[in-house]
Amino acid sequence: MTALSVEPAEPSGPVGPAESPVPVPARATGRGRLVLARLLAARGALVGAVVVLLLFVLAFGGPYLTPWDYAAPDFTALHQPPSAEHWFGTNGVGQDVFAQTVRGLQKSLIIGLLVALFSTVLASVVGACAGYFGGWADRALMFLVDLLLVFPSFLIITVVSSRLKSAGWIAFVLLLALFNWMITARVVRSMTLSLREREFVRAARFMGVRPLRIISRHILPNVASFLIIDATIAVGGAVVSETALSYFGFGVKAPDVSLGTLLAAGTSEAPVFPWMFYFAAGLLVLFVLAVNLVGDGLRDALDPTAGDAPRRSPRSRRSWRKQK
């Protein structure tokens, strides 16, 4: 919980050389160390973080590892299996599958990160404002949330995205973010309803602090742990949504590629030419699994109700008793 801090008045006389700067509060430092210790103790989260980091390195460094461009065909190698020249093989027109896979992974990761960022920011602002102000603002914002929840988002995105071909994939990102924030906003609103009655928020209100400053300085920092976890998991969900829409032809448009377009192109040929499908499918499954592991680790590390240290197993407790 964020405590209300009142800055001391500046001294009227000169500051002596013996005075030292204000130290960092021990509570904040201890909390950070506790979260870091929990993360390091969670092996699943560490493995997931390493896998996500390696996938990002592959996505953005992979194009520099191969001489082939993702759109350049090699007419002397059509439907060639993986080899020393083409690591992941080639497709029906001779395009290098490795170059296309790393390009598709890069595009899907960028879309997933942007969708998670935009939707989390929108959800935090709408939810915090609705919960703090209440009254007509709360009713209007929650009516908008309920209205967007009723709309079939998949059908709306498919209809609108087909008319925004000239706008590029940025418009596709905005469409995904527009229908991906409502549940998070409801949770933030319920948390804000509890936080606005706390002593530090009421004290800031009585001191004349503006509402927007209270929201940014006291409300949102206290829901930051939930927003971090939600944004982490939303990246994987956004990548899956982008892949599904691109699979049906409503996402990334040719000549660009994503994991969804690669899966769509390789589905029919997977029984005969499996390298056209399984490399992209394996990277997608690996990324979503790793993101979920990181999200679970962050949830346990940031949970204020969790224990300060991992519990000893019964075997370790028995050995400790024998040593005593």
Secondary structure by P-SEA (a helix, b strand, c coil): cccccccccccccccccccccccccaaaaaaaaaaaaaaaacaaaaaaaaaaaaaaaaacccccccccccccccccccccccccccccccccccccaaaaaaaaaaaaaaaaaaaaaaaaaaaaaaaaaaaacccaaaaaaaaaaaaaaacaaaaaaaaaaaaaccccaaaaaaaaaaaccaaaaaaaaaaaaaaaacaaaaaaaaacccaaaaaaccccccaaaaaaaaaaaaaaaaaaaaaaaaaaccccccccccaaaaaaaacccccccccccaaaaaaaaaaaaaaaaaaaaaaaaaccccccbbbbcaaaaaaaaaac
